[in-house]
Every structure is written in structure tokens, then in C-alpha cells.
Amino acid sequence: MLPDIRCSPSCSRAVLGAEPAQALDWSRYKGTFDVFYKVIRQEGFARLWRGTSASLALAVPTVAIYLPCYDIFRTLMEEYTSRTTPNLTPYVPLVAGSMARSLACITCYPVELARTRMQAFKETQAGVKPPGVWKTLVGVISPVRSTNTLQNLQSYRILWTGFGTQLARDVPFSAICWSTLEPVRRRLFSMVGDEASTANVIGANFCAGFVAGSLAAAATCPLDVAKTRRQIEKDPARALKMTTKQTLLEIWRDGGIKGLYAGVGPRVGRAGPSVGIVVSFYEVVKYALHHRHSEAVI
């Protein structure tokens, strides 16, 4: 996903595990399978699951904030627009998804930063257990700590390094995803008719989520590449000064359109099933709870 990364020498050593001149053949990835091959060859098969703890620590609170907030925002907005401006109702999923995603990003971003760093950097000491989420975040803060309490509080903003890029990626992603998912899901349910069942709920939501997630992931890939570049920058001073526009221009200068869409295959391959699985299981839980509540009332 990082075929032509250019950063400080310390960053290069951290990513490659050696001086660039000594690891030139391993410094560029030619595709998805080339990534698998080089990671397994250099660091072992288990490295493919590096950052799983951070992924789980990120997924649970993110989903717990994101999907319920989306439902709440969408319901309130649809009630309002249906009474005042019905022509705006089709755009409600787009706005509700953007708002819910922004809230989830702000809350959970430091864990996202830790996950990206845990997955991006190669460990240079053999036999040493890689740092977990907490140690990774401590390592981010350590270079900018001082004896001044006020300065320390200000330095914690480095935990939100690349947050603007993350937001610039996730808000369009959610907007595209939900504005695609809702009509596709309604269309699928209309084909099923009134025969609602757990299987139908899973199938319709998974298919709609898969299509919407894949489309949104492909459309926002350049912003994902920029977000990753910013998150793995090892120089604290440079990390705080980098902007989304500057990062995108650097990627374009280094690799052109191919650089902007580096890793689009793995990203789409992950986002489509992920959105489908999360949305389908969330809707199944809602359906089961609603069904049980209805039976209890009767």
C-alpha cells in the first residue's frame, strides 16, 4: 500500500527495517500479492495479523457510536424533512452518515493512529515482542514531552496527527456509502416483499453494504493513502505541519495517479465485505430485538 514512501531517514529505517540502500529490493510493493509475499518472507506469517488488537479496540467503540448515531440522526432528519421539505428527504442518509462518522472519528482517532503505526512499521529487533496499542501511543507522545504541564497538554494533539485527512476521507466515504446503501437496500426489500425474515434481512443488508462499501472505498482511496502517509510520519515537527493538500500533492508528484490509488485493491476488498457484515449483523440485532419486543407487547 506504500509503494514509494518518502519521509525522513528515521522513518525509512523504521518502515524498511534497515538502511534504504541495503533493502532497496524490499522497499517497493508491486501489488497485493507482492505485499503478502514480502511481509511473510521478511517478518513471518503472523505479521499479517499485526495490529489486530488495535483493530478490535477501534472497531467496537466506533461501531457502537457510528451506527446508532446514524439511525438517530436519520430518523430525526427524515421526520423533519418529511414535514417541511420532502424534496430533501433523499439526501438525509448522506448528511446523517457524515455527522455520525465525524463523531466516531473524533472519539476513536488515537486508536486508529496506533493501528496504522502498528501495521506499517517493521520491528528491527528480532525476538522482541512488538509494542501494543498503549505502548505505541506512548511512543508517539514521548518525543514531544516536556517538563511543562501546559506544553504537555498541547503536545497530546499529536495523537490526532492526520485527523483532518482521516475526516476528509471518512466523511465522503460515509456520504457515498449511505446514499448508495439505502436505495439499494430498499430496492432489495421491495423485491422480497412482506416476507421479512432473518435470512432476508442479512442477505439484503449484506449485498447493499457490499456494493456501497466497495464503491465508497474506491472513490476515497487517494484520501486513504494521504491519511496513511501522515499517520506513519516519524518526525513530530513535520507531522504537525503536514496538511491534507500538501500530502496529496507529494503523492501526486512521487507517483502520479498510480500513487494516489496505491492499495485500492486491498482497500476495496476489505471495505465491501466489512460494511456488508457490520450493517447486516447490526440490522439483524435490531430486527431480533424489535421482534421480541413486539411479541412481549402482544
Sequence and secondary structure as in RCSB ss.txt:
>XXXX:A:sequence
MLPDIRCSPSCSRAVLGAEPAQALDWSRYKGTFDVFYKVIRQEGFARLWRGTSASLALAVPTVAIYLPCYDIFRT
LMEEYTSRTTPNLTPYVPLVAGSMARSLACITCYPVELARTRMQAFKETQAGVKPPGVWKTLVGVISPVRSTNTL
QNLQSYRILWTGFGTQLARDVPFSAICWSTLEPVRRRLFSMVGDEASTANVIGANFCAGFVAGSLAAAATCPLDV
AKTRRQIEKDPARALKMTTKQTLLEIWRDGGIKGLYAGVGPRVGRAGPSVGIVVSFYEVVKYALHHRHSEAVI
>XXXX:A:secstr
  TT    HHHHHHHHSS GGGSGGGS   SHHHHHHHHHHHH GGGGGTTHHHHHHHHHHHHHHHHHHHHHHHH
HHHHHHHHS GGGGGGHHHHHHHHHHHHHHHHHHHHHHHHHHHHH    STT     HHHHHHHHHGGG  S HH
HHHHHGGGGGTTHHHHHHHHHHHHHHHHHHHHHHHHHHHHHHTT   HHHHHHHHHHHHHHHHHHHHHHTHHHHH
HHHHHHT   HHHHHH  HHHHHHHHHHHHHHHHHTTTHHHHHHHHHHHHHHHHHHHHHHHHHHHHHHHHHH 
